[in-house]
């Protein structure tokens, strides 16, 4: 069985690759820089080097595959990330058609079901539509808010602040990307008939206030959720070098989802994954030099 994996060094894709290899598969991994792969992994995978924005590369790399794991990579530092996401989705769909790929597992996000108005999540919505139009058996995993997004907030956490552009009492699914990778790998190995959307919601819905309390207990300091405006977030992002288009797209990923939004896929046994925010934070944030001490 030939399984093609995009983003093999990402938070989700790297876990998918590890589990496929451990299950005895030899996945074909698509990436621009093979040196980012662990040296001990290289003999266990087939490497296809190239850019997902290159349609010819994607078509060649996917040729002969039974299944494709498709995760559109985040590239916030480009002029228009949404444009690139849609372009990569077009390449994926064309490659699936040309290669006759039987199954595609796509990583998407809660909020993509809105189809528009949710910033860069709209790119994942377009990708869902592009891949569905191929007629392949498409399994879409709509995932909650990744714990790893907190890596972008280390400076504020160091000062005891967890920033958000929505009401701190608003609850939503939070999930460990490694758990998403485990669900994806299991489904790729088992296969599936037809097309479906499956949620990956983590163990619990959390408000920003609750997340701040959990992080404070792990870090051994008071952490408070503080609401900022979209404009403040966008100014911070453009100040860090992002384009105005990219900054607006990132801000709308949160503020573009209504406060009364209910995910299309409800939380149940299948959509709930085990890793809690506390467990993840103990393993990944506690003792991190960026936040372990204050000036």
C-alpha positions in Angstrom: 0.0 0.0 0.0 1.4 3.4 -1.0 0.4 6.2 1.4 1.6 9.8 0.5 2.0 12.2 3.4 2.3 16.0 3.1 3.7 18.2 5.9 5.8 15.2 7.3 7.7 17.5 9.7 4.6 19.3 11.0 2.9 18.7 14.4 0.3 16.4 12.9 2.2 15.0 9.8 5.2 14.0 11.8 3.1 11.8 14.1 1.3 10.3 11.1 4.6 9.3 9.5 6.0 7.8 12.8 2.9 5.7 13.3 2.8 4.5 9.6 6.4 3.5 9.8 5.9 1.7 13.1 3.0 -0.2 11.5 5.3 -1.5 8.8 4.4 1.0 6.0 6.9 2.9 3.9 5.1 6.3 3.3 6.1 8.7 0.6 6.7 12.0 2.2 6.4 15.3 0.3 8.5 18.2 1.6 10.8 21.0 0.4 13.8 20.3 2.7 14.6 16.6 3.4 17.2 17.7 5.9 14.4 18.5 8.3 13.6 14.8 8.7 15.3 12.9 11.4 18.3 11.1 10.0 17.1 7.7 11.4 13.8 8.1 9.5 15.2 8.6 6.1 15.8 4.9 5.3 12.2 4.1 6.3 10.4 6.5 4.0 10.4 7.5 0.3 11.2 11.2 -0.1 9.7 13.4 -2.7 11.3 16.8 -2.6 9.4 19.8 -3.9 6.9 22.5 -3.2 3.1 22.0 -2.9 2.6 25.1 -5.0 4.2 23.3 -7.9 1.4 21.4 -9.6 3.7 19.2 -11.7 5.6 18.2 -8.6 2.4 17.3 -6.7 1.1 15.3 -9.6 4.3 13.3 -10.0 4.6 12.7 -6.2 1.1 11.5 -5.8 1.1 9.2 -8.9 0.6 5.6 -8.0 -0.7 6.3 -4.4 -3.5 4.4 -2.8 -4.1 7.0 -0.1 -3.1 10.7 0.4 -2.8 12.5 3.7 -3.3 16.1 2.8 -2.6 18.9 5.3 -2.3 22.4 3.7 0.8 23.9 5.3 0.7 27.2 7.2 2.7 29.9 5.5 1.8 33.1 7.4 4.9 34.9 6.1 3.7 35.1 2.4 1.8 38.1 1.0 -1.5 36.3 0.8 -1.7 32.9 2.6 -5.3 32.3 1.6 -4.4 32.5 -2.1 -1.6 30.0 -1.6 -3.9 27.6 0.3 -6.4 27.6 -2.5 -3.6 27.2 -5.1 -2.3 24.2 -3.2 -5.7 22.7 -3.0 -6.1 23.0 -6.7 -2.8 21.1 -7.2 -4.0 18.4 -4.8 -7.3 17.9 -6.5 -5.7 17.8 -10.0 -3.1 15.3 -8.7 -5.8 13.1 -7.2 -7.8 13.1 -10.4 -4.8 12.4 -12.6 -3.4 9.7 -10.3 -6.7 8.0 -9.6 -6.1 8.2 -5.8 -8.7 6.1 -4.1 -8.7 7.8 -0.7 -7.8 11.2 0.6 -7.7 12.2 4.3 -7.7 16.0 4.7 -6.9 17.9 7.8 -9.4 20.8 8.2 -10.7 22.9 11.1 -13.7 23.5 13.1 -15.3 26.5 11.5 -14.7 25.4 7.9 -18.3 24.4 7.7 -19.2 28.1 7.7 -17.6 28.2 4.3 -16.7 32.0 4.5 -15.9 34.7 6.9 -13.5 32.8 9.1 -10.2 34.2 7.7 -7.6 31.5 6.7 -10.0 28.8 7.8 -11.9 29.7 4.6 -8.9 28.2 2.8 -9.5 24.9 4.4 -13.2 25.2 3.4 -12.1 25.7 -0.2 -9.8 22.7 0.1 -12.7 20.6 1.3 -14.7 21.5 -1.7 -11.8 21.1 -4.1 -11.0 17.6 -2.9 -14.7 16.6 -2.7 -15.2 17.5 -6.3 -12.6 14.9 -7.4 -15.0 12.1 -6.5 -12.5 10.3 -4.3 -13.4 8.8 -1.0 -12.6 11.8 1.2 -12.3 11.7 4.9 -12.2 15.2 6.4 -11.0 15.7 9.9 -12.3 19.0 11.3 -10.1 19.7 14.3 -10.3 21.9 17.3 -7.9 24.7 18.4 -4.4 23.2 18.5 -2.5 23.4 21.9 0.6 24.2 19.8 -0.9 27.6 18.9 0.2 28.6 22.4 3.8 28.6 21.2 3.0 31.9 19.6 2.0 33.4 22.9 5.1 32.6 25.0 6.0 36.2 25.6 2.6 37.1 26.9 2.4 33.9 29.0 5.7 34.9 30.5 3.9 38.0 31.8 0.9 36.0 33.0 -1.4 37.0 30.1 -3.2 34.7 27.7 -4.6 37.0 24.9 -7.7 36.4 22.8 -9.8 38.4 20.5 -13.1 36.8 21.7 -14.9 36.8 25.0 -12.7 34.9 27.5 -15.8 32.9 28.6 -16.3 31.6 25.1 -15.8 27.8 24.9 -14.5 25.8 22.1 -12.7 22.4 21.4 -9.0 22.4 22.2 -6.8 19.5 20.9 -3.3 18.1 20.9 -2.0 17.9 17.3 -0.3 14.5 18.1 -3.8 13.1 18.9 -5.0 14.4 15.5 -2.1 12.5 13.9 -3.0 9.4 15.7 -6.6 9.5 14.5 -5.4 10.2 11.0 -2.9 7.3 11.0 -5.4 4.9 12.3 -7.9 5.8 9.6 -5.3 5.7 6.8 -4.2 2.2 7.9 -7.8 0.9 8.3 -9.3 2.6 5.2 -12.9 3.8 4.9 -15.7 3.5 2.4 -17.2 6.6 0.8 -16.8 10.2 2.1 -17.4 11.6 5.5 -16.5 14.4 7.9 -15.2 13.5 11.4 -14.5 15.8 14.3 -11.3 15.7 16.4 -12.3 17.8 19.4 -9.8 16.9 22.1 -10.9 15.8 25.6 -13.0 18.9 26.5 -14.3 22.3 25.3 -12.5 25.0 27.2 -13.1 28.7 27.6 -10.1 31.0 27.5 -10.6 31.7 31.2 -10.4 28.0 31.9 -7.4 27.6 29.7 -5.6 30.4 31.6 -6.3 28.7 34.9 -4.9 25.4 33.7 -1.8 27.1 32.3 -1.3 29.1 35.5 -1.4 25.9 37.6 1.1 24.2 35.3 3.5 27.2 35.2 3.2 28.0 38.8 2.0 31.6 38.3 -1.2 33.6 37.9 -2.3 33.6 34.2 -5.3 35.6 33.1 -7.2 35.6 29.9 -7.2 39.2 28.4 -9.3 40.2 25.5 -7.7 42.4 22.8 -9.2 43.9 19.7 -8.7 42.5 16.2 -6.9 45.8 15.4 -4.4 45.2 18.3 -3.7 41.7 17.1 -3.3 42.8 13.5 -0.9 45.5 14.6 1.2 43.0 16.5 1.3 40.7 13.6 2.2 43.3 11.0 4.8 44.6 13.5 6.3 41.1 13.4 6.7 41.3 9.6 3.4 39.8 8.4 1.5 41.4 5.6 -1.8 43.2 6.3 -3.6 40.5 4.3 -2.1 37.7 6.4 -2.7 39.5 9.7 -6.4 40.1 8.8 -6.7 36.4 7.8 -5.3 35.2 11.1 -7.4 37.5 13.2 -10.6 36.4 11.5 -9.9 32.8 12.2 -11.1 33.5 15.7 -13.3 36.6 15.5 -15.0 35.4 12.3 -16.6 32.5 14.1 -19.8 33.7 15.9 -20.0 33.5 19.6 -23.1 31.2 19.3 -21.3 28.9 16.8 -21.9 25.2 17.3 -19.6 22.8 15.4 -21.4 20.8 12.7 -20.0 17.6 14.2 -21.0 17.2 17.8 -18.7 16.0 20.6 -19.0 12.2 21.2 -16.8 9.3 22.1 -15.2 9.1 18.6 -14.4 12.8 18.3 -12.9 13.1 21.8 -9.2 12.5 22.2 -7.3 11.8 25.4 -4.5 14.4 25.9 -5.5 17.3 28.2 -4.2 20.8 28.0 -2.6 20.3 31.5 -0.7 17.2 30.4 0.4 18.9 27.2 1.5 22.0 29.0 3.5 20.1 31.6 5.4 18.3 28.8 5.9 21.3 26.5 5.7 24.6 28.4 6.7 24.0 32.0 10.4 24.8 32.2 10.5 26.3 28.7 13.2 29.0 28.9 11.0 31.5 27.1 8.5 31.6 30.0 10.3 29.9 33.0 11.7 33.2 34.3 10.7 36.8 34.4 13.0 39.8 34.0 
